[in-house]
Amino acid sequence: MIVSTTHTLQGKKVERYLGVVSGEAIMGANVVRDFLASVTDVIGGRSSSYENKLAEGREIALREMQEKAQRLGANAVIGVDLDFETLRDGMMMCVATGTAVYMKDEE
């Protein structure tokens, strides 16, 4: 399945719009990861533990969105938007939203 942040795909034409689809992932962060991230913040650098958690959340949200699109008969999701939020108690949320479509090659 093609997933794109754009609203058009080169060489393809939208035949049917099937609706808005979304996927969500809410991930907990643990105390050890929080501590290590705070140390990284103090000394500088990147927090690979949080980067990995964000990547995991993004993959889950995109996969869930694609599964919903597939159940609608879509072969692509266009106009995809990813939102990340931090929730209280150390929770992180990733939401993927897009438009499920059936596309065919342009003639």
All heavy atoms as an XYZ file, in Angstrom:
808
protein
N       0.843     -1.176      0.000
C       0.000      0.000      0.000
C       0.887      1.238      0.000
O       1.834      1.323      0.773
C      -0.900      0.002      1.235
C      -1.745      1.260      1.329
S      -2.986      1.231      2.622
C      -4.033     -0.078      2.065
N       0.548      2.190     -0.861
C       1.290      3.443     -0.918
C       0.767      4.362      0.184
O      -0.442      4.534      0.344
C       1.113      4.126     -2.294
C       1.668      3.227     -3.401
C       1.791      5.495     -2.307
C       1.338      3.709     -4.801
N       1.684      4.951      0.953
C       1.336      5.915      1.991
C       2.143      7.173      1.716
O       3.363      7.106      1.594
C       1.665      5.366      3.397
C       1.400      6.404      4.467
C       0.865      4.093      3.669
N       1.447      8.312      1.587
C       2.128      9.544      1.210
C       1.568     10.752      1.953
O       0.366     10.825      2.218
C       1.967      9.764     -0.305
O       2.545     10.989     -0.687
N       2.451     11.694      2.237
C       2.008     12.946      2.848
C       1.429     13.899      1.801
O       0.762     14.863      2.151
C       3.177     13.651      3.560
O       4.219     13.887      2.622
C       3.684     12.816      4.718
N       1.654     13.592      0.525
C       1.121     14.444     -0.544
C      -0.320     14.042     -0.866
O      -0.782     12.980     -0.479
C       1.982     14.330     -1.818
O       1.912     12.991     -2.308
C       3.428     14.707     -1.533
N      -1.007     14.898     -1.600
C      -2.399     14.623     -1.971
C      -2.525     14.041     -3.374
O      -3.626     13.677     -3.794
C      -3.242     15.894     -1.831
C      -3.306     16.379     -0.421
N      -4.142     15.824      0.516
C      -2.610     17.335      0.227
C      -3.970     16.424      1.672
N      -3.033     17.348      1.525
N      -1.414     13.963     -4.080
C      -1.390     13.350     -5.409
C      -0.179     12.431     -5.494
O       0.799     12.608     -4.766
C      -1.291     14.406     -6.539
O      -0.086     15.160     -6.352
C      -2.483     15.340     -6.528
N      -0.256     11.447     -6.385
C       0.864     10.545     -6.615
C       1.191     10.557     -8.103
O       0.286     10.445     -8.939
C       0.514      9.123     -6.173
C       0.207      8.930     -4.688
C      -0.263      7.504     -4.420
C       1.425      9.252     -3.853
N       2.445     10.693     -8.414
C       2.882     10.769     -9.799
C       2.453      9.526    -10.570
O       2.685      8.400    -10.145
C       4.397     10.915     -9.846
C       4.952     11.116    -11.228
C       6.457     11.350    -11.192
O       7.075     11.445    -10.138
N       7.043     11.441    -12.365
N       1.789      9.748    -11.698
C       1.370      8.656    -12.563
C       0.127      7.921    -12.094
O      -0.269      6.927    -12.671
N      -0.507      8.397    -11.032
C      -1.711      7.755    -10.479
C      -2.853      8.753    -10.436
O      -2.652      9.954    -10.324
C      -1.456      7.250     -9.051
C      -0.314      6.284     -8.915
C      -0.725      4.908     -9.326
C       0.391      3.906     -9.017
N       0.078      2.593     -9.516
N      -4.059      8.220    -10.527
C      -5.261      9.047    -10.465
C      -6.195      8.452     -9.416
O      -6.394      7.231     -9.364
C      -5.957      9.059    -11.822
C      -7.236      9.846    -11.859
C      -7.867      9.774    -13.235
C      -9.206     10.486    -13.218
N      -9.900     10.332    -14.487
N      -6.748      9.314     -8.554
C      -7.683      8.828     -7.545
C      -8.980      8.437     -8.240
O      -9.607      9.244     -8.912
C      -7.967      9.899     -6.470
C      -9.046      9.416     -5.510
C      -6.698     10.253     -5.716
N      -9.351      7.179     -8.100
C     -10.611      6.702     -8.672
C     -11.747      6.833     -7.658
O     -12.858      7.188     -8.004
C     -10.464      5.252     -9.115
C     -11.670      4.745     -9.878
C     -11.413      3.369    -10.449
O     -10.818      3.291    -11.545
O     -11.807      2.377     -9.797
N     -11.450      6.521     -6.379
C     -12.470      6.623     -5.334
C     -11.834      7.100     -4.028
O     -10.780      6.616     -3.628
C     -13.118      5.261     -5.066
C     -14.011      4.773     -6.174
C     -14.805      3.515     -5.798
N     -14.092      2.474     -5.100
C     -13.392      1.501     -5.681
N     -13.301      1.458     -6.991
N     -12.778      0.572     -4.960
N     -12.511      8.038     -3.373
C     -12.141      8.446     -2.020
C     -12.965      7.594     -1.069
O     -14.191      7.540     -1.178
C     -12.448      9.931     -1.799
C     -11.528     10.851     -2.561
C     -11.846     11.277     -3.847
C     -10.340     11.288     -1.988
C     -11.000     12.120     -4.544
C      -9.486     12.130     -2.688
C      -9.824     12.547     -3.968
O      -8.990     13.382     -4.661
N     -12.300      6.928     -0.140
C     -12.983      5.971      0.726
C     -13.164      6.458      2.161
O     -13.832      5.807      2.946
C     -12.231      4.645      0.713
C     -12.097      4.042     -0.693
C     -11.136      2.878     -0.683
C     -13.449      3.622     -1.220
N     -12.587      7.585      2.499
C     -12.789      8.162      3.823
C     -11.504      8.412      4.583
O     -10.425      7.962      4.202
N     -11.646      9.125      5.684
C     -10.523      9.437      6.558
C     -10.242      8.222      7.437
O     -11.163      7.600      7.966
C     -10.838     10.671      7.427
C      -9.746     10.906      8.458
C     -11.035     11.899      6.554
N      -8.965      7.890      7.550
C      -8.547      6.784      8.418
C      -7.476      7.296      9.375
O      -6.743      8.240      9.061
C      -8.004      5.584      7.611
C      -9.124      4.860      6.890
C      -6.932      6.005      6.626
N      -7.408      6.671     10.535
C      -6.388      7.073     11.498
C      -5.895      5.866     12.282
O      -6.547      4.828     12.330
C      -6.944      8.129     12.459
O      -7.991      7.578     13.225
N      -4.738      6.025     12.858
C      -4.155      5.023     13.733
C      -3.550      5.740     14.919
O      -3.023      6.840     14.783
N      -3.649      5.138     16.075
C      -3.140      5.767     17.285
C      -2.227      4.805     18.032
O      -2.464      3.596     18.032
C      -4.282      6.170     18.236
C      -5.266      7.144     17.657
C      -6.370      6.489     16.830
O      -6.571      5.265     16.952
O      -7.006      7.208     16.050
N      -1.229      5.370     18.674
C      -0.353      4.594     19.556
C      -0.080      5.438     20.788
O       0.325      6.594     20.676
C       0.952      4.249     18.853
N      -0.349      4.882     21.951
C      -0.034      5.556     23.206
C       0.992      4.689     23.913
O       0.761      3.506     24.170
C      -1.291      5.754     24.076
C      -2.280      6.641     23.333
C      -0.907      6.363     25.422
C      -3.596      6.847     24.048
N       2.124      5.276     24.174
C       3.256      4.535     24.709
C       3.642      5.106     26.067
O       3.677      6.313     26.240
C       4.465      4.667     23.775
C       4.158      4.539     22.299
S       3.833      2.879     21.784
C       5.451      2.199     21.880
N       3.974      4.229     26.987
C       4.454      4.653     28.296
C       5.960      4.774     28.294
O       6.656      4.020     27.627
N       6.468      5.744     29.020
C       7.910      5.891     29.194
C       8.244      5.458     30.611
O       7.496      5.751     31.534
C       8.326      7.341     28.957
N       9.339      4.747     30.774
C       9.646      4.252     32.117
C      10.629      5.153     32.850
O      11.243      6.046     32.274
C      10.125      2.798     32.077
C      11.466      2.644     31.403
O      12.307      3.524     31.464
N      11.679      1.513     30.767
N      10.787      4.897     34.140
C      11.602      5.744     35.004
C      13.065      5.741     34.587
O      13.714      6.792     34.552
C      11.466      5.283     36.475
C      12.398      6.059     37.382
C      10.034      5.417     36.941
N      13.624      4.586     34.227
C      15.031      4.507     33.828
C      15.266      5.331     32.568
O      16.215      6.103     32.479
C      15.466      3.033     33.618
C      16.876      2.956     33.054
C      15.351      2.266     34.917
N      14.375      5.192     31.586
C      14.504      5.948     30.343
C      14.406      7.443     30.631
O      15.159      8.240     30.091
C      13.437      5.507     29.340
C      13.600      6.176     27.999
C      12.580      5.766     26.944
N      11.428      5.067     27.439
C      11.159      3.781     27.193
N      11.992      3.057     26.484
N      10.069      3.213     27.646
N      13.471      7.846     31.502
C      13.337      9.256     31.876
C      14.619      9.781     32.503
O      15.079     10.877     32.196
C      12.173      9.455     32.857
C      10.822      9.295     32.203
O      10.757      9.319     30.950
O       9.834      9.144     32.936
N      15.216      8.989     33.408
C      16.448      9.401     34.065
C      17.575      9.566     33.049
O      18.287     10.565     33.048
C      16.848      8.398     35.148
C      18.185      8.703     35.755
C      18.327      9.766     36.641
C      19.297      7.946     35.432
C      19.567     10.066     37.186
C      20.531      8.241     35.975
C      20.673      9.294     36.853
N      17.744      8.565     32.168
C      18.808      8.637     31.168
C      18.591      9.809     30.208
O      19.543     10.465     29.801
C      18.900      7.319     30.394
C      19.373      6.114     31.219
C      19.295      4.845     30.383
C      20.769      6.331     31.748
N      17.338     10.073     29.869
C      17.046     11.207     28.980
C      17.392     12.515     29.674
O      17.906     13.445     29.041
C      15.584     11.189     28.564
N      17.127     12.627     30.975
C      17.442     13.868     31.688
C      18.956     14.072     31.753
O      19.437     15.195     31.654
C      16.821     13.872     33.082
O      17.403     12.885     33.895
N      19.722     12.983     31.910
C      21.183     13.087     31.897
C      21.646     13.567     30.523
O      22.499     14.449     30.414
C      21.840     11.736     32.256
C      23.341     11.766     32.001
C      21.544     11.390     33.711
N      21.071     12.996     29.477
C      21.419     13.408     28.110
C      21.098     14.876     27.901
O      21.876     15.609     27.280
C      20.659     12.550     27.079
O      21.011     11.191     27.281
C      21.022     12.957     25.660
N      19.957     15.333     28.430
C      19.578     16.741     28.299
C      20.599     17.651     28.969
O      20.907     18.734     28.474
C      18.190     16.990     28.896
C      17.087     16.387     28.053
O      17.341     16.087     26.867
O      15.972     16.220     28.584
N      21.136     17.227     30.121
C      22.092     18.048     30.862
C      23.431     18.115     30.146
O      24.021     19.181     30.010
C      22.280     17.504     32.306
C      23.441     18.199     32.998
C      21.004     17.673     33.108
N      23.922     16.981     29.659
C      25.248     16.961     29.029
C      25.180     17.214     27.522
O      26.195     17.372     26.881
C      25.992     15.638     29.317
C      25.234     14.450     28.727
C      26.223     15.460     30.792
C      25.976     13.129     28.807
N      23.995     17.256     26.971
C      23.832     17.484     25.540
C      23.763     16.184     24.771
O      24.062     15.118     25.293
N      23.341     16.274     23.542
C      23.253     15.087     22.709
C      21.818     14.655     22.487
O      20.876     15.313     22.907
N      21.697     13.524     21.849
C      20.378     12.992     21.498
C      20.004     11.883     22.459
O      20.846     11.123     22.903
C      20.414     12.469     20.071
C      20.670     13.575     19.062
C      20.955     13.046     17.700
N      19.823     12.298     17.166
C      19.712     11.936     15.913
N      20.657     12.239     15.059
N      18.678     11.254     15.504
N      18.719     11.780     22.722
C      18.213     10.726     23.589
C      17.721      9.573     22.719
O      16.583      9.583     22.244
C      17.081     11.254     24.470
O      16.510     10.205     25.205
N      18.582      8.581     22.513
C      18.220      7.482     21.621
C      17.058      6.663     22.175
O      16.260      6.118     21.412
C      19.417      6.582     21.343
O      19.880      5.997     22.542
N      16.909      6.592     23.507
C      15.799      5.821     24.068
C      14.462      6.451     23.692
O      13.517      5.750     23.320
C      15.932      5.692     25.587
O      15.939      6.957     26.204
N      14.372      7.792     23.757
C      13.133      8.449     23.363
C      12.937      8.424     21.852
O      11.821      8.287     21.362
C      13.080      9.889     23.883
C      12.532      9.967     25.285
C      13.346     10.302     26.347
C      11.200      9.681     25.543
C      12.853     10.357     27.638
C      10.698      9.730     26.827
C      11.526     10.071     27.871
O      11.026     10.104     29.136
N      14.022      8.561     21.097
C      13.913      8.481     19.637
C      13.381      7.122     19.217
O      12.535      7.026     18.326
C      15.266      8.748     18.984
C      15.692     10.203     19.059
C      17.074     10.430     18.473
O      17.777      9.459     18.109
O      17.460     11.606     18.387
N      13.860      6.064     19.860
C      13.377      4.715     19.545
C      11.910      4.561     19.905
O      11.146      3.920     19.170
C      14.215      3.662     20.269
C      15.627      3.587     19.752
O      15.926      3.986     18.633
N      16.533      3.079     20.577
N      11.496      5.126     21.021
C      10.094      5.038     21.441
C       9.207      5.808     20.459
O       8.119      5.348     20.105
C       9.947      5.592     22.856
C       8.762      5.066     23.593
C       8.821      3.553     23.674
C       8.069      3.019     24.840
N       7.928      1.564     24.785
N       9.650      6.984     20.005
C       8.886      7.750     19.011
C       8.769      6.975     17.700
O       7.698      6.937     17.092
C       9.544      9.109     18.761
C       9.398     10.138     19.865
C      10.269     11.357     19.564
C       7.948     10.551     20.031
N       9.855      6.355     17.271
C       9.834      5.573     16.032
C       8.871      4.402     16.161
O       8.111      4.101     15.231
C      11.239      5.079     15.686
N       8.877      3.739     17.319
C       7.967      2.622     17.552
C       6.511      3.082     17.496
O       5.664      2.444     16.860
C       8.268      1.986     18.912
C       7.416      0.789     19.243
C       7.702      0.239     20.636
O       8.680      0.682     21.288
O       6.934     -0.636     21.073
N       6.216      4.214     18.135
C       4.858      4.758     18.113
C       4.421      5.125     16.706
O       3.290      4.849     16.299
N       5.320      5.734     15.939
C       5.011      6.109     14.549
C       4.697      4.877     13.718
O       3.707      4.850     12.968
C       6.177      6.890     13.950
C       5.917      7.354     12.524
C       7.106      8.077     11.915
N       8.250      7.193     11.829
C       9.407      7.365     12.471
N       9.593      8.399     13.261
N      10.394      6.504     12.325
N       5.508      3.830     13.851
C       5.283      2.598     13.081
C       3.951      1.954     13.434
O       3.222      1.498     12.551
C       6.426      1.621     13.329
C       7.736      2.058     12.708
C       8.916      1.209     13.157
O       8.699      0.110     13.701
O      10.059      1.654     12.960
N       3.610      1.914     14.715
C       2.339      1.334     15.143
C       1.171      2.130     14.586
O       0.209      1.566     14.045
C       2.262      1.260     16.680
C       3.246      0.219     17.209
C       0.844      0.944     17.153
C       3.455      0.267     18.713
N       1.229      3.465     14.708
C       0.130      4.319     14.232
C      -0.046      4.192     12.719
O      -1.177      4.083     12.227
C       0.384      5.766     14.630
N       1.050      4.186     11.966
C       0.960      4.049     10.505
C       0.411      2.688     10.109
O      -0.431      2.578      9.209
C       2.325      4.285      9.856
C       2.799      5.730      9.806
C       4.269      5.804      9.389
C       1.931      6.560      8.877
N       0.871      1.638     10.776
C       0.386      0.288     10.465
C      -1.115      0.164     10.735
O      -1.865     -0.377      9.915
C       1.174     -0.753     11.266
C       0.792     -2.190     10.934
C       1.682     -3.222     11.615
N       1.771     -3.028     13.042
C       2.902     -2.703     13.689
N       4.016     -2.539     13.031
N       2.900     -2.559     15.001
N      -1.561      0.701     11.870
C      -2.992      0.652     12.207
C      -3.819      1.438     11.182
O      -4.874      0.987     10.749
C      -3.204      1.230     13.603
C      -4.626      1.119     14.098
C      -4.758      1.665     15.516
O      -4.110      1.109     16.422
O      -5.514      2.639     15.698
N      -3.315      2.604     10.757
C      -4.003      3.412      9.756
C      -4.105      2.647      8.431
O      -5.169      2.611      7.800
C      -3.258      4.728      9.548
C      -3.893      5.652      8.522
S      -2.826      7.043      8.109
C      -1.499      6.199      7.245
N      -3.026      1.993      8.014
C      -3.027      1.228      6.766
C      -4.001      0.050      6.836
O      -4.688     -0.237      5.852
C      -1.625      0.713      6.461
C      -0.654      1.788      6.039
C       0.731      1.228      5.842
O       0.945      0.394      4.969
N       1.681      1.669      6.649
N      -4.048     -0.620      7.978
C      -4.971     -1.749      8.132
C      -6.422     -1.289      7.993
O      -7.237     -1.959      7.345
C      -4.750     -2.426      9.481
C      -3.449     -3.198      9.553
C      -3.084     -3.658     10.957
O      -3.825     -3.333     11.915
O      -2.049     -4.332     11.102
N      -6.747     -0.143      8.576
C      -8.109      0.396      8.451
C      -8.412      0.760      7.002
O      -9.509      0.506      6.511
C      -8.290      1.604      9.365
C      -8.328      1.246     10.825
C      -8.458      2.481     11.708
C      -8.485      2.102     13.179
N      -8.560      3.297     14.050
N      -7.432      1.338      6.308
C      -7.620      1.700      4.901
C      -7.829      0.460      4.048
O      -8.691      0.434      3.162
C      -6.424      2.501      4.403
N      -7.064     -0.569      4.323
C      -7.182     -1.815      3.557
C      -8.565     -2.430      3.738
O      -9.157     -2.934      2.782
C      -6.097     -2.790      3.994
C      -5.943     -3.981      3.084
C      -4.713     -4.791      3.445
O      -4.219     -4.746      4.577
N      -4.205     -5.528      2.473
N      -9.107     -2.371      4.949
C     -10.452     -2.912      5.193
C     -11.520     -2.146      4.407
O     -12.575     -2.689      4.105
C     -10.779     -2.891      6.689
C     -10.039     -3.961      7.476
C     -10.607     -4.169      8.861
N     -10.495     -3.020      9.739
C      -9.474     -2.778     10.560
N      -8.467     -3.614     10.617
N      -9.473     -1.715     11.322
N     -11.229     -0.896      4.062
C     -12.164     -0.106      3.244
C     -11.991     -0.371      1.752
O     -12.748      0.146      0.941
C     -11.970      1.397      3.512
C     -12.340      1.900      4.901
C     -11.955      3.378      5.042
C     -13.826      1.710      5.159
N     -10.968     -1.148      1.380
C     -10.708     -1.447     -0.028
C      -9.720     -0.487     -0.672
O      -9.610     -0.436     -1.897
N      -8.984      0.255      0.121
C      -8.016      1.225     -0.401
C      -6.729      0.540     -0.833
O      -6.358     -0.509     -0.295
C      -7.706      2.277      0.658
N      -6.054      1.158     -1.791
C      -4.724      0.702     -2.150
C      -3.684      1.790     -1.884
O      -2.512      1.640     -2.204
C      -4.655      0.206     -3.602
C      -4.955      1.290     -4.608
O      -5.245      2.430     -4.264
N      -4.893      0.922     -5.879
N      -4.132      2.918     -1.276
C      -3.231      4.008     -0.911
C      -3.880      4.867      0.169
O      -5.104      4.889      0.308
C      -2.901      4.869     -2.126
N      -3.021      5.556      0.909
C      -3.479      6.571      1.860
C      -2.700      7.832      1.527
O      -1.465      7.830      1.513
C      -3.237      6.158      3.327
C      -3.770      7.238      4.271
C      -3.875      4.816      3.639
N      -3.415      8.912      1.237
C      -2.765     10.163      0.853
C      -3.043     11.245      1.902
O      -3.936     11.108      2.732
C      -3.223     10.628     -0.551
C      -4.747     10.828     -0.598
C      -2.765      9.630     -1.617
C      -5.249     11.416     -1.916
N      -2.252     12.319      1.826
C      -2.438     13.429      2.756
C      -2.162     13.042      4.197
O      -2.786     13.566      5.121
N      -1.220     12.148      4.416
C      -0.954     11.633      5.761
C      -0.308     12.712      6.631
O       0.582     13.442      6.198
C      -0.047     10.381      5.703
C       0.380      9.944      7.092
C      -0.768      9.255      4.978
N      -0.801     12.794      7.871
C      -0.269     13.727      8.860
C       0.050     12.941     10.118
O      -0.734     12.083     10.534
C      -1.312     14.812      9.167
C      -0.811     15.808     10.188
O       0.281     16.375      9.971
O      -1.499     16.022     11.201
N       1.213     13.207     10.696
C       1.619     12.559     11.947
C       1.665     13.606     13.045
O       2.268     14.666     12.869
C       2.999     11.917     11.811
C       3.094     10.720     10.893
C       4.550     10.365     10.629
C       2.369      9.535     11.490
N       1.028     13.315     14.157
C       1.044     14.210     15.315
C       1.596     13.454     16.514
O       1.208     12.311     16.761
C      -0.368     14.708     15.646
C      -0.894     15.677     14.611
O      -0.135     16.568     14.200
O      -2.064     15.528     14.220
N       2.468     14.108     17.254
C       3.030     13.544     18.473
C       2.655     14.443     19.632
O       2.741     15.663     19.527
C       4.565     13.458     18.377
C       5.047     12.506     17.331
C       5.284     12.931     16.034
C       5.268     11.172     17.636
C       5.732     12.059     15.059
C       5.716     10.288     16.670
C       5.956     10.728     15.388
N       2.239     13.844     20.729
C       1.871     14.591     21.931
C       2.460     13.887     23.141
O       2.601     12.669     23.151
C       0.347     14.650     22.101
C      -0.391     15.370     20.994
C      -0.159     16.874     20.983
O       0.116     17.445     22.061
O      -0.250     17.460     19.907
N       2.757     14.657     24.166
C       3.114     14.064     25.447
C       1.919     14.220     26.363
O       1.293     15.277     26.411
C       4.353     14.735     26.070
O       4.127     16.140     26.140
C       5.593     14.471     25.246
N       1.598     13.153     27.042
C       0.491     13.147     27.974
C       1.056     13.114     29.390
O       2.227     12.825     29.591
C      -0.403     11.924     27.729
C      -0.892     11.735     26.289
C      -1.596     10.404     26.147
C      -1.801     12.883     25.881
N       0.223     13.370     30.355
C       0.721     13.335     31.737
C       1.145     11.920     32.112
O       0.820     10.954     31.434
C      -0.326     13.879     32.688
C      -1.562     13.049     32.729
C      -2.561     13.644     33.663
N      -3.867     13.158     33.209
C      -4.994     13.614     33.618
N      -5.016     14.583     34.486
N      -6.113     13.126     33.168
N       1.862     11.813     33.181
C       2.358     10.533     33.702
C       3.317      9.836     32.746
O       3.378      8.613     32.697
C       1.199      9.586     34.048
C       0.257     10.171     35.101
O       0.762     10.893     35.985
O      -0.948      9.902     35.026
N       4.054     10.612     31.957
C       5.086     10.035     31.112
C       4.602      9.277     29.894
O       5.322      8.453     29.351
N       3.384      9.511     29.460
C       2.845      8.825     28.284
C       3.090      9.677     27.036
O       3.047     10.907     27.092
C       1.348      8.578     28.448
C       0.970      7.795     29.691
S       1.530      6.111     29.653
C       0.302      5.393     28.605
N       3.343      9.001     25.923
C       3.502      9.666     24.625
C       2.462      9.110     23.670
O       2.138      7.926     23.731
C       4.894      9.405     24.060
C       6.010      9.967     24.895
S       7.641      9.661     24.167
C       7.788      7.895     24.355
N       1.951      9.969     22.798
C       0.935      9.536     21.850
C       1.359      9.947     20.447
O       1.846     11.050     20.228
C      -0.411     10.185     22.198
C      -1.506      9.859     21.207
S      -3.123     10.521     21.679
C      -2.850     12.269     21.493
N       1.145      9.035     19.498
C       1.354      9.332     18.088
C       0.061      9.007     17.354
O      -0.519      7.942     17.549
C       2.497      8.503     17.510
S       2.737      8.804     15.738
N      -0.397      9.942     16.528
C      -1.608      9.750     15.734
C      -1.250      9.957     14.267
O      -0.638     10.962     13.903
C      -2.720     10.740     16.146
C      -3.960     10.545     15.286
C      -3.053     10.598     17.619
N      -1.611      8.990     13.439
C      -1.441      9.084     11.982
C      -2.828      9.188     11.369
O      -3.706      8.378     11.672
C      -0.710      7.857     11.446
N      -3.027     10.198     10.527
C      -4.320     10.418      9.882
C      -4.101     10.655      8.397
O      -3.140     11.328      8.005
C      -5.028     11.655     10.484
O      -5.078     11.514     11.898
C      -6.429     11.815      9.949
N      -4.989     10.119      7.570
C      -4.893     10.338      6.133
C      -6.202      9.985      5.449
O      -7.176      9.602      6.108
N      -6.229     10.117      4.132
C      -7.411      9.800      3.337
C      -7.175      8.493      2.587
O      -6.231      8.376      1.795
C      -7.712     10.933      2.330
O      -7.880     12.153      3.047
C      -8.960     10.624      1.525
N      -8.030      7.525      2.861
C      -7.958      6.230      2.163
C      -8.542      6.406      0.772
O      -9.633      6.966      0.609
C      -8.741      5.178      2.931
N      -7.809      5.947     -0.245
C      -8.262      6.088     -1.626
C      -7.979      4.806     -2.411
O      -7.135      4.000     -2.027
C      -7.565      7.276     -2.348
C      -7.944      8.606     -1.713
C      -6.056      7.102     -2.364
N      -8.705      4.654     -3.513
C      -8.376      3.625     -4.487
C      -7.828      4.353     -5.697
O      -8.507      5.205     -6.275
C      -9.588      2.775     -4.863
C      -9.190      1.648     -5.786
C      -8.663      0.474     -5.278
C      -9.286      1.799     -7.169
C      -8.233     -0.542     -6.121
C      -8.863      0.786     -8.017
C      -8.346     -0.375     -7.483
O      -7.934     -1.375     -8.319
N      -6.581      4.038     -6.063
C      -5.927      4.732     -7.169
C      -5.700      3.769     -8.325
O      -5.565      2.567     -8.126
C      -4.593      5.303     -6.705
C      -4.721      6.244     -5.527
S      -3.294      7.259     -5.293
C      -3.754      8.669     -6.261
N      -5.659      4.363     -9.522
C      -5.305      3.564    -10.699
C      -4.291      4.350    -11.520
O      -4.154      5.568    -11.342
C      -6.543      3.219    -11.524
C      -7.234      4.399    -12.152
C      -8.394      3.936    -12.998
C      -8.993      5.100    -13.760
N     -10.027      4.678    -14.688
N      -3.585      3.652    -12.398
C      -2.608      4.319    -13.254
C      -3.312      5.277    -14.194
O      -4.395      4.991    -14.696
C      -1.818      3.289    -14.070
C      -0.894      2.434    -13.195
O      -0.467      2.941    -12.139
O      -0.627      1.295    -13.581
N      -2.674      6.436    -14.433
C      -3.225      7.385    -15.387
C      -3.104      6.807    -16.789
O      -2.160      6.087    -17.110
C      -2.470      8.729    -15.317
C      -2.776      9.492    -14.060
C      -2.076     10.845    -14.041
O      -1.003     10.990    -14.661
O      -2.616     11.740    -13.396
N      -4.047      7.138    -17.600
C      -4.024      6.627    -18.975
C      -3.631      7.702    -19.937
O      -3.740      8.837    -19.761
C      -5.400      6.075    -19.348
C      -5.748      4.915    -18.471
C      -7.178      4.421    -18.700
O      -7.899      4.970    -19.555
O      -7.562      3.479    -18.013
